Amino acid sequence: MPKNNLLEKDIESVYTSDMVDEIKLSSADITRNVKLFVLLGSAYGAGSAELQLALQPFLVYLNASNTMIGFVSGAPIVALLGIFLSPWITRHFRRKKKYFFFVSIPYLGMFFLIGLAAIFAGKLHIPNPHLLIYLLLLILASSFCGGFCSLPSQEYAAACIPMSHRGRQAGYSASVGGLAFLCIAALGGWVLSTVSKPAAFGYVIFMGWFLMQSGFLMSLFAKEVPVPVEKAPPPWSAAMFKAVWRDTPYMRFLVVYLLYSMMYTQTFVFVNIYGFNNLKMAIATAAIMATVVQITRIAVSTPFGYLIDKLSPKRVLPYSFVLASAAMLVPVIVPNQYGVYISIILSTAFISLLLPAQTALLLGIPSPNNRAGHYSIQLISFYAAVGLGTITIGFLCDILSYHTVFIILGSVALVFIPICKYMLKSLPDEIKSYS
């Protein structure tokens, strides 16, 4: 068969694939994979939350400006080079798990070094401005290395978890991760409130690093469906771009996905910063904030996961922006610490509903042989959008009031409801129509 005909067939089979995931994975395999991904996701989620428990107040302690915080939150933009190179690397691996695990080591290892720097900064008499620069450089290095993790992580998840189980798997992971974090949040809060700073931040960062790396270890034990790499378009070739461009439903989703990611994926952090800076909330309350996040995740993630699997991600995703709007407007309506906590609850519920729905669509729309190309373009676009959006919003918070920025974001979130419904209408309703 000529190569261009093969490409035509691949594009046309986006919604009529032979469901290789479900044919080659037995029910026992799927159950086992879901359990392992719950362990992976929960450990990673709990560790990431523990890192944020330390990093946000650490930046405030180091007198970082909102623009600098925007640069830190937007650091993933430097992952673009790794994402660009990944399709040439992953095409040599029909199974992705070993590559996925080993590239996680330098990605997370940078947080280990941040922890060391924070612990020994006092003894080595490192001034705060220098420590802030060191922190930023290591976060940038971590984000760069993380670029090599992004593509194999999505390919690996798509090859292990079928569409019919992606919502509940994400829900279980978030709920179990929330429980795991609650077990260590109290310890993290105690360290932040009693141990001298900046060493306290370093110890909490160590906890987060250990949990996240332990989670990646779980990736070595799932059963993975091999990817037909021999059928994939060559990386960054005309055939790869044509496959993405001609996949109209995917392109429509990608456009709206990038728009809302630019504005809402990382920007809720500024509600916390508003609490520290404007309301003068104590640094130790970062532990309370993180605990509120985890309790909310535990409460809503599993029901949301089942809701997504039952109704389909396409139907659920647009209405998540009601929660996003409320999360941004509450601190304006309730301008005290209770407004901050209510906003945290609402933003966590929003993320807990949005992320599993969008992930299921991102993983399920491309056919298996087109995953690398579709995911690479999606990831590069995502990191660029989030980096630009977070830096811009951090800058706006410096030149405008927090409340003005929150009102703008809260109002625009409501506009995304009809936009999402319109852009997603060409996607199939039936779960089995996805890969």
Contacts in CASP RR format, 6 or more apart in sequence:
PFRMAT RR
TARGET T0000
AUTHOR 0000-0000-0000
METHOD contacts of the structure
MODEL  1
MPKNNLLEKDIESVYTSDMVDEIKLSSADITRNVKLFVLLGSAYGAGSAE
LQLALQPFLVYLNASNTMIGFVSGAPIVALLGIFLSPWITRHFRRKKKYF
FFVSIPYLGMFFLIGLAAIFAGKLHIPNPHLLIYLLLLILASSFCGGFCS
LPSQEYAAACIPMSHRGRQAGYSASVGGLAFLCIAALGGWVLSTVSKPAA
FGYVIFMGWFLMQSGFLMSLFAKEVPVPVEKAPPPWSAAMFKAVWRDTPY
MRFLVVYLLYSMMYTQTFVFVNIYGFNNLKMAIATAAIMATVVQITRIAV
STPFGYLIDKLSPKRVLPYSFVLASAAMLVPVIVPNQYGVYISIILSTAF
ISLLLPAQTALLLGIPSPNNRAGHYSIQLISFYAAVGLGTITIGFLCDIL
SYHTVFIILGSVALVFIPICKYMLKSLPDEIKSYS
1 9 0 8 1.000
3 239 0 8 1.000
6 231 0 8 1.000
7 233 0 8 1.000
7 239 0 8 1.000
7 242 0 8 1.000
7 243 0 8 1.000
10 231 0 8 1.000
10 243 0 8 1.000
10 367 0 8 1.000
10 369 0 8 1.000
10 370 0 8 1.000
11 243 0 8 1.000
11 246 0 8 1.000
11 247 0 8 1.000
11 367 0 8 1.000
11 370 0 8 1.000
13 367 0 8 1.000
14 247 0 8 1.000
14 249 0 8 1.000
14 250 0 8 1.000
14 365 0 8 1.000
14 366 0 8 1.000
14 367 0 8 1.000
14 370 0 8 1.000
14 435 0 8 1.000
15 249 0 8 1.000
15 428 0 8 1.000
15 433 0 8 1.000
15 434 0 8 1.000
16 433 0 8 1.000
17 367 0 8 1.000
17 368 0 8 1.000
17 435 0 8 1.000
19 162 0 8 1.000
19 432 0 8 1.000
19 435 0 8 1.000
20 225 0 8 1.000
20 368 0 8 1.000
20 435 0 8 1.000
21 158 0 8 1.000
21 159 0 8 1.000
21 161 0 8 1.000
21 162 0 8 1.000
21 163 0 8 1.000
21 225 0 8 1.000
21 368 0 8 1.000
21 435 0 8 1.000
22 162 0 8 1.000
22 164 0 8 1.000
24 225 0 8 1.000
25 33 0 8 1.000
25 160 0 8 1.000
25 162 0 8 1.000
25 223 0 8 1.000
25 225 0 8 1.000
29 223 0 8 1.000
30 161 0 8 1.000
30 162 0 8 1.000
30 165 0 8 1.000
32 222 0 8 1.000
32 223 0 8 1.000
33 160 0 8 1.000
33 161 0 8 1.000
33 222 0 8 1.000
33 223 0 8 1.000
34 161 0 8 1.000
34 165 0 8 1.000
34 168 0 8 1.000
34 169 0 8 1.000
34 172 0 8 1.000
36 218 0 8 1.000
36 219 0 8 1.000
36 221 0 8 1.000
36 222 0 8 1.000
37 157 0 8 1.000
37 160 0 8 1.000
37 161 0 8 1.000
37 169 0 8 1.000
37 173 0 8 1.000
37 218 0 8 1.000
37 222 0 8 1.000
38 169 0 8 1.000
38 172 0 8 1.000
38 173 0 8 1.000
38 176 0 8 1.000
39 176 0 8 1.000
39 215 0 8 1.000
39 218 0 8 1.000
40 173 0 8 1.000
40 215 0 8 1.000
40 216 0 8 1.000
40 218 0 8 1.000
40 219 0 8 1.000
41 173 0 8 1.000
41 177 0 8 1.000
41 215 0 8 1.000
42 172 0 8 1.000
42 173 0 8 1.000
42 174 0 8 1.000
42 175 0 8 1.000
42 176 0 8 1.000
42 177 0 8 1.000
42 178 0 8 1.000
42 179 0 8 1.000
42 180 0 8 1.000
43 177 0 8 1.000
43 180 0 8 1.000
43 211 0 8 1.000
43 212 0 8 1.000
43 214 0 8 1.000
43 215 0 8 1.000
43 218 0 8 1.000
44 211 0 8 1.000
44 212 0 8 1.000
44 215 0 8 1.000
44 216 0 8 1.000
45 173 0 8 1.000
45 174 0 8 1.000
45 177 0 8 1.000
45 178 0 8 1.000
45 181 0 8 1.000
45 211 0 8 1.000
45 212 0 8 1.000
46 177 0 8 1.000
46 178 0 8 1.000
46 180 0 8 1.000
46 181 0 8 1.000
46 184 0 8 1.000
46 208 0 8 1.000
46 211 0 8 1.000
46 294 0 8 1.000
47 181 0 8 1.000
47 207 0 8 1.000
47 208 0 8 1.000
47 209 0 8 1.000
47 210 0 8 1.000
47 211 0 8 1.000
47 212 0 8 1.000
48 208 0 8 1.000
48 212 0 8 1.000
49 178 0 8 1.000
49 181 0 8 1.000
49 185 0 8 1.000
49 290 0 8 1.000
49 293 0 8 1.000
49 294 0 8 1.000
50 181 0 8 1.000
50 184 0 8 1.000
50 185 0 8 1.000
50 188 0 8 1.000
50 204 0 8 1.000
50 205 0 8 1.000
50 207 0 8 1.000
50 208 0 8 1.000
50 211 0 8 1.000
50 290 0 8 1.000
51 111 0 8 1.000
51 204 0 8 1.000
51 205 0 8 1.000
51 208 0 8 1.000
51 209 0 8 1.000
51 212 0 8 1.000
52 290 0 8 1.000
53 185 0 8 1.000
53 188 0 8 1.000
53 189 0 8 1.000
53 192 0 8 1.000
53 204 0 8 1.000
53 286 0 8 1.000
53 287 0 8 1.000
53 290 0 8 1.000
54 188 0 8 1.000
54 192 0 8 1.000
54 200 0 8 1.000
54 201 0 8 1.000
54 202 0 8 1.000
54 204 0 8 1.000
54 205 0 8 1.000
54 286 0 8 1.000
55 72 0 8 1.000
55 201 0 8 1.000
55 205 0 8 1.000
56 269 0 8 1.000
56 272 0 8 1.000
56 273 0 8 1.000
56 276 0 8 1.000
56 286 0 8 1.000
57 192 0 8 1.000
57 201 0 8 1.000
57 276 0 8 1.000
57 283 0 8 1.000
57 286 0 8 1.000
58 118 0 8 1.000
58 135 0 8 1.000
58 198 0 8 1.000
58 201 0 8 1.000
59 68 0 8 1.000
59 69 0 8 1.000
59 72 0 8 1.000
59 132 0 8 1.000
59 135 0 8 1.000
60 273 0 8 1.000
60 276 0 8 1.000
60 277 0 8 1.000
60 283 0 8 1.000
61 128 0 8 1.000
61 197 0 8 1.000
61 198 0 8 1.000
61 201 0 8 1.000
61 283 0 8 1.000
62 128 0 8 1.000
62 129 0 8 1.000
62 131 0 8 1.000
62 132 0 8 1.000
62 135 0 8 1.000
62 198 0 8 1.000
63 128 0 8 1.000
63 132 0 8 1.000
64 72 0 8 1.000
64 132 0 8 1.000
65 398 0 8 1.000
66 270 0 8 1.000
66 273 0 8 1.000
66 394 0 8 1.000
66 395 0 8 1.000
66 397 0 8 1.000
66 398 0 8 1.000
67 391 0 8 1.000
67 394 0 8 1.000
67 395 0 8 1.000
67 398 0 8 1.000
68 132 0 8 1.000
68 136 0 8 1.000
69 269 0 8 1.000
69 270 0 8 1.000
69 273 0 8 1.000
69 394 0 8 1.000
70 390 0 8 1.000
70 391 0 8 1.000
70 393 0 8 1.000
70 394 0 8 1.000
70 395 0 8 1.000
71 136 0 8 1.000
71 391 0 8 1.000
72 135 0 8 1.000
72 136 0 8 1.000
72 139 0 8 1.000
73 266 0 8 1.000
73 267 0 8 1.000
73 269 0 8 1.000
73 387 0 8 1.000
73 390 0 8 1.000
74 266 0 8 1.000
74 386 0 8 1.000
74 387 0 8 1.000
74 389 0 8 1.000
74 390 0 8 1.000
74 391 0 8 1.000
75 136 0 8 1.000
75 139 0 8 1.000
75 140 0 8 1.000
75 142 0 8 1.000
75 143 0 8 1.000
75 387 0 8 1.000
76 143 0 8 1.000
76 383 0 8 1.000
76 386 0 8 1.000
76 387 0 8 1.000
77 143 0 8 1.000
77 383 0 8 1.000
77 384 0 8 1.000
77 386 0 8 1.000
77 387 0 8 1.000
77 388 0 8 1.000
78 140 0 8 1.000
78 143 0 8 1.000
78 144 0 8 1.000
79 143 0 8 1.000
79 144 0 8 1.000
79 146 0 8 1.000
79 147 0 8 1.000
79 150 0 8 1.000
79 379 0 8 1.000
79 383 0 8 1.000
80 147 0 8 1.000
80 380 0 8 1.000
80 383 0 8 1.000
80 384 0 8 1.000
81 144 0 8 1.000
81 147 0 8 1.000
82 144 0 8 1.000
82 146 0 8 1.000
82 147 0 8 1.000
82 148 0 8 1.000
82 150 0 8 1.000
83 147 0 8 1.000
83 148 0 8 1.000
83 150 0 8 1.000
83 151 0 8 1.000
83 376 0 8 1.000
83 379 0 8 1.000
83 380 0 8 1.000
83 383 0 8 1.000
84 236 0 8 1.000
84 376 0 8 1.000
84 380 0 8 1.000
85 148 0 8 1.000
86 147 0 8 1.000
86 148 0 8 1.000
86 150 0 8 1.000
86 151 0 8 1.000
86 152 0 8 1.000
86 372 0 8 1.000
86 376 0 8 1.000
87 151 0 8 1.000
87 235 0 8 1.000
87 236 0 8 1.000
87 240 0 8 1.000
87 372 0 8 1.000
87 373 0 8 1.000
87 376 0 8 1.000
88 235 0 8 1.000
89 99 0 8 1.000
89 148 0 8 1.000
90 96 0 8 1.000
90 99 0 8 1.000
90 151 0 8 1.000
90 152 0 8 1.000
90 155 0 8 1.000
90 229 0 8 1.000
90 372 0 8 1.000
91 229 0 8 1.000
91 232 0 8 1.000
91 235 0 8 1.000
91 372 0 8 1.000
92 229 0 8 1.000
93 99 0 8 1.000
93 152 0 8 1.000
93 229 0 8 1.000
94 226 0 8 1.000
94 227 0 8 1.000
94 228 0 8 1.000
94 229 0 8 1.000
95 159 0 8 1.000
95 224 0 8 1.000
95 226 0 8 1.000
95 227 0 8 1.000
96 152 0 8 1.000
96 155 0 8 1.000
96 156 0 8 1.000
96 159 0 8 1.000
96 224 0 8 1.000
96 227 0 8 1.000
97 156 0 8 1.000
97 219 0 8 1.000
97 220 0 8 1.000
97 222 0 8 1.000
97 224 0 8 1.000
98 220 0 8 1.000
99 152 0 8 1.000
100 149 0 8 1.000
100 152 0 8 1.000
100 153 0 8 1.000
100 156 0 8 1.000
100 216 0 8 1.000
100 219 0 8 1.000
101 216 0 8 1.000
101 217 0 8 1.000
101 219 0 8 1.000
101 220 0 8 1.000
103 145 0 8 1.000
103 146 0 8 1.000
103 148 0 8 1.000
103 149 0 8 1.000
103 152 0 8 1.000
104 149 0 8 1.000
104 213 0 8 1.000
104 216 0 8 1.000
104 219 0 8 1.000
105 213 0 8 1.000
106 145 0 8 1.000
107 142 0 8 1.000
107 145 0 8 1.000
107 146 0 8 1.000
107 147 0 8 1.000
107 148 0 8 1.000
107 149 0 8 1.000
108 142 0 8 1.000
108 209 0 8 1.000
108 212 0 8 1.000
108 213 0 8 1.000
108 216 0 8 1.000
109 142 0 8 1.000
109 209 0 8 1.000
109 213 0 8 1.000
110 138 0 8 1.000
110 139 0 8 1.000
110 141 0 8 1.000
110 142 0 8 1.000
110 145 0 8 1.000
111 138 0 8 1.000
111 142 0 8 1.000
111 205 0 8 1.000
111 208 0 8 1.000
111 209 0 8 1.000
111 212 0 8 1.000
112 206 0 8 1.000
112 209 0 8 1.000
113 138 0 8 1.000
114 134 0 8 1.000
114 135 0 8 1.000
114 138 0 8 1.000
114 139 0 8 1.000
114 202 0 8 1.000
114 205 0 8 1.000
115 201 0 8 1.000
115 202 0 8 1.000
115 203 0 8 1.000
115 205 0 8 1.000
115 206 0 8 1.000
115 209 0 8 1.000
116 202 0 8 1.000
117 126 0 8 1.000
117 131 0 8 1.000
117 134 0 8 1.000
117 135 0 8 1.000
117 138 0 8 1.000
117 202 0 8 1.000
118 131 0 8 1.000
118 198 0 8 1.000
118 199 0 8 1.000
118 200 0 8 1.000
118 201 0 8 1.000
118 202 0 8 1.000
118 205 0 8 1.000
119 198 0 8 1.000
119 199 0 8 1.000
119 202 0 8 1.000
119 203 0 8 1.000
120 126 0 8 1.000
120 199 0 8 1.000
121 131 0 8 1.000
121 198 0 8 1.000
121 199 0 8 1.000
122 198 0 8 1.000
122 199 0 8 1.000
126 134 0 8 1.000
131 198 0 8 1.000
147 379 0 8 1.000
147 383 0 8 1.000
150 375 0 8 1.000
150 379 0 8 1.000
150 383 0 8 1.000
151 372 0 8 1.000
151 375 0 8 1.000
151 376 0 8 1.000
151 379 0 8 1.000
154 362 0 8 1.000
154 363 0 8 1.000
154 371 0 8 1.000
154 375 0 8 1.000
154 379 0 8 1.000
155 227 0 8 1.000
155 371 0 8 1.000
155 372 0 8 1.000
155 375 0 8 1.000
156 219 0 8 1.000
156 222 0 8 1.000
156 224 0 8 1.000
157 359 0 8 1.000
157 363 0 8 1.000
158 363 0 8 1.000
158 364 0 8 1.000
158 368 0 8 1.000
158 371 0 8 1.000
158 435 0 8 1.000
159 224 0 8 1.000
159 225 0 8 1.000
159 226 0 8 1.000
159 227 0 8 1.000
159 368 0 8 1.000
160 222 0 8 1.000
160 223 0 8 1.000
160 224 0 8 1.000
160 225 0 8 1.000
161 169 0 8 1.000
161 363 0 8 1.000
163 360 0 8 1.000
163 363 0 8 1.000
163 364 0 8 1.000
163 431 0 8 1.000
163 432 0 8 1.000
163 434 0 8 1.000
163 435 0 8 1.000
164 309 0 8 1.000
164 431 0 8 1.000
164 432 0 8 1.000
165 309 0 8 1.000
166 308 0 8 1.000
166 309 0 8 1.000
166 356 0 8 1.000
166 359 0 8 1.000
166 360 0 8 1.000
166 363 0 8 1.000
166 364 0 8 1.000
167 305 0 8 1.000
167 306 0 8 1.000
167 308 0 8 1.000
167 309 0 8 1.000
167 313 0 8 1.000
167 356 0 8 1.000
167 357 0 8 1.000
167 360 0 8 1.000
168 302 0 8 1.000
168 305 0 8 1.000
168 306 0 8 1.000
168 309 0 8 1.000
170 301 0 8 1.000
170 305 0 8 1.000
170 308 0 8 1.000
170 355 0 8 1.000
170 356 0 8 1.000
170 359 0 8 1.000
170 360 0 8 1.000
171 301 0 8 1.000
171 302 0 8 1.000
171 304 0 8 1.000
171 305 0 8 1.000
171 352 0 8 1.000
171 356 0 8 1.000
172 301 0 8 1.000
172 302 0 8 1.000
173 301 0 8 1.000
174 297 0 8 1.000
174 298 0 8 1.000
174 301 0 8 1.000
174 302 0 8 1.000
174 352 0 8 1.000
174 356 0 8 1.000
175 297 0 8 1.000
175 298 0 8 1.000
175 301 0 8 1.000
175 302 0 8 1.000
177 294 0 8 1.000
177 297 0 8 1.000
177 298 0 8 1.000
178 294 0 8 1.000
178 295 0 8 1.000
178 297 0 8 1.000
178 298 0 8 1.000
179 294 0 8 1.000
179 298 0 8 1.000
180 211 0 8 1.000
181 290 0 8 1.000
181 294 0 8 1.000
182 291 0 8 1.000
182 294 0 8 1.000
182 295 0 8 1.000
182 298 0 8 1.000
184 207 0 8 1.000
184 211 0 8 1.000
185 287 0 8 1.000
185 290 0 8 1.000
185 291 0 8 1.000
185 294 0 8 1.000
186 287 0 8 1.000
187 207 0 8 1.000
188 203 0 8 1.000
188 204 0 8 1.000
188 207 0 8 1.000
188 287 0 8 1.000
189 204 0 8 1.000
189 284 0 8 1.000
189 286 0 8 1.000
189 287 0 8 1.000
191 200 0 8 1.000
191 203 0 8 1.000
191 204 0 8 1.000
192 200 0 8 1.000
192 201 0 8 1.000
192 204 0 8 1.000
192 283 0 8 1.000
192 284 0 8 1.000
192 286 0 8 1.000
192 287 0 8 1.000
193 284 0 8 1.000
193 287 0 8 1.000
194 200 0 8 1.000
195 203 0 8 1.000
225 368 0 8 1.000
227 368 0 8 1.000
227 369 0 8 1.000
227 371 0 8 1.000
227 372 0 8 1.000
228 368 0 8 1.000
228 369 0 8 1.000
229 369 0 8 1.000
229 372 0 8 1.000
231 369 0 8 1.000
232 369 0 8 1.000
232 370 0 8 1.000
232 371 0 8 1.000
232 372 0 8 1.000
232 373 0 8 1.000
233 239 0 8 1.000
233 240 0 8 1.000
233 242 0 8 1.000
233 243 0 8 1.000
233 370 0 8 1.000
233 373 0 8 1.000
234 240 0 8 1.000
235 372 0 8 1.000
235 373 0 8 1.000
235 376 0 8 1.000
236 376 0 8 1.000
240 373 0 8 1.000
240 376 0 8 1.000
240 377 0 8 1.000
241 377 0 8 1.000
243 370 0 8 1.000
243 373 0 8 1.000
243 374 0 8 1.000
244 250 0 8 1.000
244 251 0 8 1.000
244 370 0 8 1.000
244 373 0 8 1.000
244 374 0 8 1.000
244 377 0 8 1.000
245 251 0 8 1.000
247 365 0 8 1.000
247 366 0 8 1.000
247 370 0 8 1.000
247 374 0 8 1.000
248 426 0 8 1.000
249 365 0 8 1.000
249 426 0 8 1.000
249 427 0 8 1.000
250 365 0 8 1.000
250 366 0 8 1.000
250 374 0 8 1.000
252 423 0 8 1.000
252 424 0 8 1.000
252 426 0 8 1.000
253 361 0 8 1.000
253 362 0 8 1.000
253 365 0 8 1.000
253 423 0 8 1.000
253 424 0 8 1.000
253 427 0 8 1.000
254 377 0 8 1.000
254 378 0 8 1.000
254 381 0 8 1.000
255 423 0 8 1.000
256 416 0 8 1.000
256 419 0 8 1.000
256 420 0 8 1.000
256 423 0 8 1.000
256 424 0 8 1.000
257 358 0 8 1.000
257 362 0 8 1.000
257 378 0 8 1.000
257 382 0 8 1.000
258 381 0 8 1.000
258 382 0 8 1.000
258 385 0 8 1.000
259 385 0 8 1.000
259 416 0 8 1.000
259 419 0 8 1.000
260 321 0 8 1.000
260 416 0 8 1.000
260 420 0 8 1.000
261 382 0 8 1.000
261 385 0 8 1.000
261 386 0 8 1.000
262 385 0 8 1.000
262 386 0 8 1.000
262 388 0 8 1.000
262 389 0 8 1.000
263 389 0 8 1.000
263 393 0 8 1.000
263 409 0 8 1.000
263 412 0 8 1.000
263 413 0 8 1.000
264 324 0 8 1.000
264 350 0 8 1.000
264 409 0 8 1.000
264 413 0 8 1.000
265 386 0 8 1.000
265 390 0 8 1.000
266 386 0 8 1.000
266 387 0 8 1.000
266 389 0 8 1.000
266 390 0 8 1.000
267 389 0 8 1.000
267 390 0 8 1.000
267 393 0 8 1.000
267 409 0 8 1.000
268 327 0 8 1.000
268 343 0 8 1.000
268 344 0 8 1.000
268 347 0 8 1.000
268 351 0 8 1.000
270 393 0 8 1.000
270 394 0 8 1.000
270 397 0 8 1.000
270 402 0 8 1.000
270 405 0 8 1.000
271 327 0 8 1.000
271 328 0 8 1.000
271 331 0 8 1.000
271 340 0 8 1.000
271 343 0 8 1.000
271 344 0 8 1.000
271 347 0 8 1.000
271 406 0 8 1.000
272 286 0 8 1.000
272 289 0 8 1.000
272 340 0 8 1.000
272 344 0 8 1.000
273 397 0 8 1.000
274 331 0 8 1.000
274 340 0 8 1.000
274 397 0 8 1.000
274 402 0 8 1.000
274 406 0 8 1.000
275 281 0 8 1.000
275 337 0 8 1.000
275 340 0 8 1.000
276 283 0 8 1.000
278 402 0 8 1.000
279 335 0 8 1.000
279 336 0 8 1.000
279 337 0 8 1.000
279 340 0 8 1.000
281 337 0 8 1.000
281 340 0 8 1.000
285 337 0 8 1.000
288 341 0 8 1.000
289 340 0 8 1.000
289 341 0 8 1.000
289 344 0 8 1.000
292 341 0 8 1.000
292 344 0 8 1.000
292 345 0 8 1.000
292 348 0 8 1.000
293 344 0 8 1.000
293 348 0 8 1.000
296 344 0 8 1.000
296 345 0 8 1.000
296 348 0 8 1.000
296 349 0 8 1.000
296 352 0 8 1.000
297 348 0 8 1.000
297 352 0 8 1.000
300 348 0 8 1.000
300 349 0 8 1.000
300 352 0 8 1.000
300 353 0 8 1.000
301 352 0 8 1.000
301 356 0 8 1.000
304 316 0 8 1.000
304 352 0 8 1.000
304 353 0 8 1.000
304 356 0 8 1.000
305 356 0 8 1.000
307 316 0 8 1.000
308 316 0 8 1.000
308 353 0 8 1.000
308 356 0 8 1.000
308 357 0 8 1.000
308 360 0 8 1.000
309 431 0 8 1.000
312 429 0 8 1.000
312 430 0 8 1.000
312 431 0 8 1.000
313 356 0 8 1.000
313 357 0 8 1.000
313 358 0 8 1.000
313 360 0 8 1.000
313 361 0 8 1.000
314 361 0 8 1.000
314 424 0 8 1.000
314 427 0 8 1.000
314 428 0 8 1.000
314 429 0 8 1.000
315 429 0 8 1.000
316 353 0 8 1.000
316 357 0 8 1.000
317 353 0 8 1.000
317 354 0 8 1.000
317 357 0 8 1.000
317 358 0 8 1.000
317 361 0 8 1.000
317 420 0 8 1.000
317 424 0 8 1.000
318 416 0 8 1.000
318 417 0 8 1.000
318 418 0 8 1.000
318 420 0 8 1.000
318 421 0 8 1.000
318 424 0 8 1.000
319 417 0 8 1.000
320 350 0 8 1.000
320 353 0 8 1.000
320 354 0 8 1.000
320 357 0 8 1.000
321 350 0 8 1.000
321 413 0 8 1.000
321 414 0 8 1.000
321 416 0 8 1.000
321 417 0 8 1.000
321 420 0 8 1.000
322 413 0 8 1.000
322 414 0 8 1.000
322 417 0 8 1.000
323 346 0 8 1.000
323 347 0 8 1.000
323 349 0 8 1.000
323 350 0 8 1.000
323 353 0 8 1.000
324 346 0 8 1.000
324 347 0 8 1.000
324 350 0 8 1.000
324 354 0 8 1.000
324 409 0 8 1.000
324 410 0 8 1.000
324 413 0 8 1.000
324 416 0 8 1.000
325 410 0 8 1.000
325 411 0 8 1.000
325 413 0 8 1.000
325 414 0 8 1.000
326 346 0 8 1.000
327 343 0 8 1.000
327 344 0 8 1.000
327 346 0 8 1.000
327 347 0 8 1.000
327 350 0 8 1.000
327 410 0 8 1.000
328 343 0 8 1.000
328 406 0 8 1.000
328 407 0 8 1.000
328 409 0 8 1.000
328 410 0 8 1.000
328 413 0 8 1.000
329 406 0 8 1.000
329 407 0 8 1.000
329 410 0 8 1.000
330 339 0 8 1.000
330 342 0 8 1.000
330 343 0 8 1.000
330 346 0 8 1.000
331 339 0 8 1.000
331 340 0 8 1.000
331 343 0 8 1.000
331 402 0 8 1.000
331 403 0 8 1.000
331 406 0 8 1.000
332 403 0 8 1.000
332 406 0 8 1.000
332 407 0 8 1.000
333 339 0 8 1.000
334 342 0 8 1.000
335 403 0 8 1.000
360 434 0 8 1.000
361 424 0 8 1.000
361 427 0 8 1.000
361 434 0 8 1.000
362 375 0 8 1.000
362 378 0 8 1.000
364 434 0 8 1.000
364 435 0 8 1.000
365 374 0 8 1.000
365 427 0 8 1.000
365 434 0 8 1.000
365 435 0 8 1.000
366 373 0 8 1.000
366 374 0 8 1.000
366 375 0 8 1.000
366 435 0 8 1.000
367 435 0 8 1.000
368 435 0 8 1.000
393 405 0 8 1.000
393 409 0 8 1.000
396 405 0 8 1.000
397 405 0 8 1.000
428 434 0 8 1.000
END
